[in-house]
Amino acid sequence: MPTILVNCGMEALFLANEMNEPIHVHAGKGEMECKFWQDTYNFEITISVEYNLTPQTRREIKKKNCL
């Protein structure tokens, strides 16, 4: 997966062809991983899947400070 962004220690990765899934980005930092759905109409992101995210990291992502 090619890295498209590194911010706040989170590495955002992109896959061009994941079958029938909508536009999304995978992100990770250490043992933390998550997948974000991207709503192109409302310019919002939603966490689809998360693993080992700390409450602080979740808040930073939702405030759009990290990705």
Backbone as a ProteinNet text record, in pm:
[ID]
protein_1_A
[PRIMARY]
MPTILVNCGMEALFLANEMNEPIHVHAGKGEMECKFWQDTYNFEITISVEYNLTPQTRREIKKKNCL
[TERTIARY]
83.3	0	88.4	68	146.4	100.3	196.9	167.7	130	17.7	-25.2	-8.7	6.9	18.5	73.9	160.4	204.3	182.7	98	66.8	34.7	86	66.4	114.2	208.3	258.3	170.9	54.5	-34.1	5.6	17.5	51.5	-75.1	-114.8	-234.6	-195	-262.3	-231.5	-352.6	-327.7	-435.3	-419.8	-530.6	-535.5	-630.1	-589.6	-669.3	-786.1	-775.2	-880.4	-912.5	-1017	-1062.9	-1205.9	-1226.9	-1355.4	-1468.6	-1572.1	-1694.3	-1698.4	-1586.6	-1585.7	-1582.8	-1651.4	-1645.6	-1506.8	-1485.3	-1356.3	-1321.1	-1200.7	-1156	-1003.9	-954.7	-810.9	-781.9	-673.5	-626.5	-522.1	-521.8	-423.7	-370.4	-246.3	-187.7	-76	-54.5	52.4	86	202.5	238.7	140.9	77.6	-20.5	-162.5	-180.2	-313.4	-338.9	-458.8	-498.2	-643.6	-679	-818.6	-841.7	-968.9	-1009.2	-1114.9	-1102	-1193.5	-1271.2	-1403.7	-1485.3	-1482.4	-1477.8	-1476.1	-1605.3	-1678.3	-1802.3	-1766.7	-1761	-1716.4	-1819.4	-1944.8	-2048.7	-2048.7	-2023.6	-2026.9	-1887.6	-1784	-1645.3	-1621	-1668.1	-1651.9	-1587.3	-1523.8	-1469.5	-1538.1	-1553.3	-1612.9	-1521.6	-1495	-1412.8	-1497.3	-1452.1	-1525	-1482.3	-1352.7	-1295.3	-1182.1	-1172.1	-1060	-1008.1	-878.7	-813.7	-708	-721.6	-625.2	-611.8	-711.2	-703.2	-721.7	-639.4	-657.1	-767	-832	-934.4	-878.5	-755.4	-694	-676.8	-628.6	-610.4	-744.8	-847.5	-981	-1032.2	-1012.5	-1055.8	-979.1	-847.2	-766	-812.2	-843.7	-889	-1023.7	-1116.4	-1249.2	-1242.7	-1145.6	-1129.6	-1055.2	-1012.1	-943.2	-808.3	-745.2	-612.6	-503.8	-536.5	-431.8	-442.5	-561.6	-574.8	-671
-117.5	0	124.6	215.9	339.4	434.1	496.5	594.8	725.8	785.4	912.1	1029.4	1000.4	1107	1050.8	1126.9	1095.4	1221	1211.5	1326.4	1276.2	1342.3	1302.2	1158.5	1113.2	976.6	872.5	912.1	819.3	815.2	696.1	677.5	638.9	719.6	693.2	619.9	509.8	424.8	414	396.2	392.4	270.8	202.5	93.4	134.3	114.4	159.4	66.6	-61.5	-154.3	-250.8	-221	-312	-354.3	-399.2	-451.3	-350.6	-387.1	-306.7	-209.8	-182.3	-91.4	53.4	142.8	284.7	342.1	467.6	532.6	530.2	483.4	479.5	481.9	507.1	513.2	428.1	352.4	277.3	363	358.1	434.9	348.7	375.9	300.5	375.4	337.4	393.8	289.5	230.3	123.8	8.2	-24.9	-133.7	-86.2	44.4	98	94.5	51.7	48.9	90.9	152.5	188.4	208.9	210.1	235.7	345.1	443	556	553.3	563.6	585.4	735.4	773.4	914.3	951	1044.7	1094.3	1214.1	1193.6	1298.7	1408.8	1381.9	1484.2	1582.6	1532.4	1616.7	1648.7	1601.6	1624.4	1581.6	1462.4	1408.5	1270.9	1232.4	1098.2	1027.9	896.8	815.7	696.3	665.5	548.5	424.8	340.5	219.1	102.3	82.8	-25.9	32.6	-8.2	37.9	-76	-71.2	-173.4	-105.2	-116.2	-62.1	89.3	163.4	309.7	355.7	450.6	509.4	614.8	646.4	751.6	884.9	916.8	1041.8	1042.1	932.9	924.3	933.3	867	872.1	1017	1091.1	1232.1	1316.1	1294	1369.7	1344.7	1221.5	1187.4	1252.6	1243.7	1301.8	1453.5	1518	1662.8	1696.5	1594.2	1608.6	1679.3	1659.7	1715.7	1623.4	1496.4	1402.4	1352.5	1331.6	1281.1	1365.3
0	0	0	-89.1	-88.8	21.9	88.9	192.7	125.8	169.3	110.2	206.2	337.2	434.7	564.8	631.1	766.1	848.4	950.7	1034.3	1174.2	1276.6	1416.9	1440.1	1362.5	1375.5	1308.8	1256.4	1186.5	1040	986.8	845.8	770.8	673.8	594.3	466.9	438.7	324.2	233.5	105.9	6.7	-82.4	-107.7	-205.2	-316.3	-439	-552.7	-585.6	-554	-595.2	-482.4	-407.7	-303.3	-331.4	-450.8	-497.2	-480.5	-403.8	-397.4	-279.7	-218.1	-103.7	-150.6	-77.6	-113.5	-84.5	-120.8	-101	47.5	78	216.2	222.6	343.4	369	491.1	487	602	673.9	806.9	883.4	997.2	1035.7	1144	1213.7	1338.8	1419.8	1524.6	1513.7	1607.1	1597.3	1709.3	1713.8	1681.6	1659	1629.9	1479.2	1441.2	1300.8	1288.8	1177	1152.8	1004	968.2	830.1	833	743	737.3	606.9	617.2	499.1	471.9	346.1	310.4	238	295.9	236.7	149.3	19.3	-72.1	-90	-56.3	-70.8	45.5	167	286.2	340.4	273.2	314.1	458.6	493.8	628.2	621.5	732.7	744.5	860.9	848.5	952.8	976.3	1102.1	1132.6	1108.9	1018.2	982.9	1071.3	1083.9	1162.5	1244.7	1369.5	1451	1537	1565	1645.6	1731.7	1863.2	1959.6	1956.8	1911.1	1916	2059.1	2102.5	2234.6	2225.8	2336.8	2334	2283.8	2319.7	2273.7	2122.1	2065.1	1920.3	1849.1	1903.4	1843.3	1840.4	1950.1	1954.5	1852.8	1841.8	1746.3	1603.5	1571.6	1436.7	1409	1503.8	1484.2	1470.5	1535.1	1522.7	1393.7	1319.4	1192	1206.8	1322.8	1343.2	1289.2	1272.6	1234.3	1091.9	1039.8	903.5	825.8
[MASK]
+++++++++++++++++++++++++++++++++++++++++++++++++++++++++++++++++++

